Structures are given as C-alpha cells and as structure tokens.
C-alpha cells in the first residue's frame, strides 16, 4: 500500500472512531433511567452521583 492510500485509511478510521464516540456520548442513560427503581437514600445518592458525573463530563 502506498503512503497516500495509507493516509486515507487512517483518516477513515479516525472518522469512524469519532462518530462512534459521539453516538456513545449522546446515548448516555438519563438520570431517570440510571436511578429507576431506587427508593429513599439510595435514590438520593444515585441522583447526586449522576449529577456529579455529568459535571465531570461537562454535560
């Protein structure tokens, strides 16, 4: 494989990986889905953890 073909292959791989990362980022479970079924203190802890995690990821 020549250098030009190799560069195109690398470019396509990077593009596919970037698209997959975007899909994963936008399909993250919501607070409701993550904490569904919990009650009392467990629910409060779950919501707090979820919100802290979202702040760390910049959402």
KETORTOR-166798 format. One record per residue: residue number from 0; residue in three letters; x, y, z of N, C-alpha, C in turn. Coordinates in steps of 0.02 Angstrom, whole numbers, plus 50000, padded with zeros to 5 digits. Layout:
N
+-----+--------+-------+-------+-------+-------+-------+-------+-------+-------+-------+
| num | residu |   n_X |   n_Y |   n_Z |  ca_X |  ca_Y |  ca_Z |   c_X |   c_Y |   c_Z |
+-----+--------+-------+-------+-------+-------+-------+-------+-------+-------+-------+
| NUM |    ALA |     X |     Y |     Z |     X |     Y |     Z |     X |     Y |     Z |
...
+-----+--------+-------+-------+-------+-------+-------+-------+-------+-------+-------+
END
This chain:
59
+-----+--------+-------+-------+-------+-------+-------+-------+-------+-------+-------+
| num | residu |   n_X |   n_Y |   n_Z |  ca_X |  ca_Y |  ca_Z |   c_X |   c_Y |   c_Z |
+-----+--------+-------+-------+-------+-------+-------+-------+-------+-------+-------+
|   0 |    UNK | 50043 | 49941 | 50000 | 50000 | 50000 | 50000 | 50045 | 50062 | 50000 |
|   1 |    UNK | 50027 | 50109 | 49958 | 50068 | 50170 | 49955 | 50049 | 50217 | 50012 |
|   2 |    UNK | 50089 | 50270 | 50019 | 50080 | 50316 | 50075 | 50013 | 50352 | 50072 |
|   3 |    UNK | 49992 | 50372 | 50011 | 49928 | 50408 | 50004 | 49869 | 50364 | 50025 |
|   4 |    UNK | 49870 | 50301 | 50005 | 49817 | 50255 | 50024 | 49817 | 50242 | 50099 |
|   5 |    UNK | 49875 | 50238 | 50128 | 49882 | 50227 | 50200 | 49853 | 50286 | 50238 |
|   6 |    UNK | 49867 | 50347 | 50215 | 49841 | 50407 | 50248 | 49765 | 50409 | 50244 |
|   7 |    UNK | 49736 | 50389 | 50187 | 49664 | 50389 | 50180 | 49633 | 50338 | 50227 |
|   8 |    UNK | 49664 | 50280 | 50233 | 49639 | 50229 | 50278 | 49639 | 50253 | 50350 |
|   9 |    UNK | 49693 | 50284 | 50371 | 49698 | 50311 | 50439 | 49645 | 50365 | 50449 |
|  10 |    UNK | 49636 | 50408 | 50400 | 49586 | 50461 | 50405 | 49516 | 50432 | 50414 |
|  11 |    UNK | 49499 | 50379 | 50376 | 49434 | 50347 | 50382 | 49425 | 50315 | 50450 |
|  12 |    UNK | 49477 | 50283 | 50475 | 49473 | 50251 | 50541 | 49461 | 50303 | 50596 |
|  13 |    UNK | 49497 | 50359 | 50592 | 49488 | 50412 | 50641 | 49416 | 50440 | 50638 |
|  14 |    UNK | 49391 | 50449 | 50578 | 49323 | 50475 | 50569 | 49271 | 50427 | 50599 |
|  15 |    UNK | 49279 | 50362 | 50586 | 49232 | 50313 | 50612 | 49234 | 50311 | 50689 |
|  16 |    UNK | 49293 | 50313 | 50717 | 49300 | 50313 | 50790 | 49268 | 50375 | 50820 |
|  17 |    UNK | 49278 | 50432 | 50789 | 49249 | 50495 | 50814 | 49172 | 50491 | 50813 |
|  18 |    UNK | 49145 | 50465 | 50759 | 49072 | 50458 | 50754 | 49046 | 50411 | 50808 |
|  19 |    UNK | 49079 | 50355 | 50818 | 49058 | 50308 | 50870 | 49060 | 50340 | 50940 |
|  20 |    UNK | 49112 | 50379 | 50953 | 49116 | 50413 | 51018 | 49059 | 50463 | 51027 |
|  21 |    UNK | 49041 | 50498 | 50975 | 48985 | 50545 | 50979 | 48920 | 50508 | 50993 |
|  22 |    UNK | 48910 | 50452 | 50960 | 48849 | 50412 | 50970 | 48845 | 50389 | 51043 |
|  23 |    UNK | 48900 | 50364 | 51069 | 48902 | 50341 | 51138 | 48888 | 50398 | 51186 |
|  24 |    UNK | 48918 | 50456 | 51174 | 48909 | 50514 | 51218 | 48836 | 50537 | 51220 |
|  25 |    UNK | 48803 | 50538 | 51163 | 48734 | 50563 | 51160 | 48683 | 50510 | 51179 |
|  26 |    UNK | 48703 | 50447 | 51186 | 48656 | 50395 | 51206 | 48666 | 50374 | 51279 |
|  27 |    UNK | 48702 | 50415 | 51317 | 48712 | 50400 | 51388 | 48643 | 50399 | 51422 |
|  28 |    UNK | 48634 | 50354 | 51470 | 48569 | 50349 | 51503 | 48553 | 50413 | 51541 |
|  29 |    UNK | 48489 | 50429 | 51543 | 48467 | 50488 | 51580 | 48467 | 50474 | 51655 |
|  30 |    UNK | 48459 | 50526 | 51693 | 48455 | 50519 | 51766 | 48398 | 50471 | 51785 |
|  31 |    UNK | 48343 | 50478 | 51751 | 48285 | 50436 | 51766 | 48299 | 50362 | 51752 |
|  32 |    UNK | 48330 | 50348 | 51694 | 48346 | 50279 | 51676 | 48398 | 50249 | 51723 |
|  33 |    UNK | 48447 | 50290 | 51743 | 48501 | 50266 | 51785 | 48476 | 50248 | 51855 |
|  34 |    UNK | 48431 | 50288 | 51882 | 48411 | 50281 | 51952 | 48341 | 50248 | 51959 |
|  35 |    UNK | 48315 | 50223 | 51905 | 48248 | 50194 | 51905 | 48244 | 50135 | 51954 |
|  36 |    UNK | 48191 | 50134 | 51994 | 48180 | 50079 | 52040 | 48210 | 50088 | 52109 |
|  37 |    UNK | 48249 | 50141 | 52119 | 48279 | 50153 | 52184 | 48232 | 50194 | 52228 |
|  38 |    UNK | 48239 | 50186 | 52293 | 48197 | 50223 | 52340 | 48239 | 50253 | 52396 |
|  39 |    UNK | 48214 | 50305 | 52427 | 48245 | 50334 | 52486 | 48316 | 50359 | 52476 |
|  40 |    UNK | 48359 | 50341 | 52524 | 48428 | 50364 | 52523 | 48465 | 50340 | 52461 |
|  41 |    UNK | 48450 | 50279 | 52439 | 48483 | 50252 | 52379 | 48468 | 50295 | 52318 |
|  42 |    UNK | 48405 | 50319 | 52313 | 48386 | 50362 | 52257 | 48423 | 50428 | 52261 |
|  43 |    UNK | 48425 | 50458 | 52320 | 48460 | 50522 | 52329 | 48534 | 50515 | 52311 |
|  44 |    UNK | 48566 | 50462 | 52336 | 48637 | 50450 | 52320 | 48648 | 50440 | 52246 |
|  45 |    UNK | 48603 | 50403 | 52213 | 48609 | 50391 | 52142 | 48605 | 50456 | 52102 |
|  46 |    UNK | 48556 | 50498 | 52119 | 48547 | 50562 | 52084 | 48608 | 50607 | 52095 |
|  47 |    UNK | 48633 | 50610 | 52157 | 48693 | 50650 | 52171 | 48752 | 50626 | 52130 |
|  48 |    UNK | 48763 | 50560 | 52129 | 48818 | 50531 | 52090 | 48811 | 50546 | 52016 |
|  49 |    UNK | 48749 | 50539 | 51991 | 48736 | 50551 | 51920 | 48753 | 50624 | 51902 |
|  50 |    UNK | 48730 | 50670 | 51943 | 48742 | 50741 | 51928 | 48816 | 50758 | 51934 |
|  51 |    UNK | 48851 | 50730 | 51982 | 48923 | 50741 | 51989 | 48959 | 50715 | 51927 |
|  52 |    UNK | 48940 | 50656 | 51905 | 48971 | 50626 | 51845 | 48959 | 50670 | 51784 |
|  53 |    UNK | 48898 | 50697 | 51777 | 48882 | 50740 | 51720 | 48924 | 50803 | 51721 |
|  54 |    UNK | 48935 | 50832 | 51781 | 48977 | 50892 | 51786 | 49049 | 50877 | 51765 |
|  55 |    UNK | 49074 | 50818 | 51785 | 49142 | 50799 | 51768 | 49150 | 50792 | 51692 |
|  56 |    UNK | 49097 | 50768 | 51659 | 49099 | 50759 | 51586 | 49079 | 50822 | 51548 |
|  57 |    UNK | 49058 | 50873 | 51584 | 49042 | 50937 | 51553 | 48974 | 50939 | 51521 |
|  58 |    UNK | 48927 | 50899 | 51545 | 48858 | 50899 | 51517 | 48813 | 50944 | 51557 |
+-----+--------+-------+-------+-------+-------+-------+-------+-------+-------+-------+
END
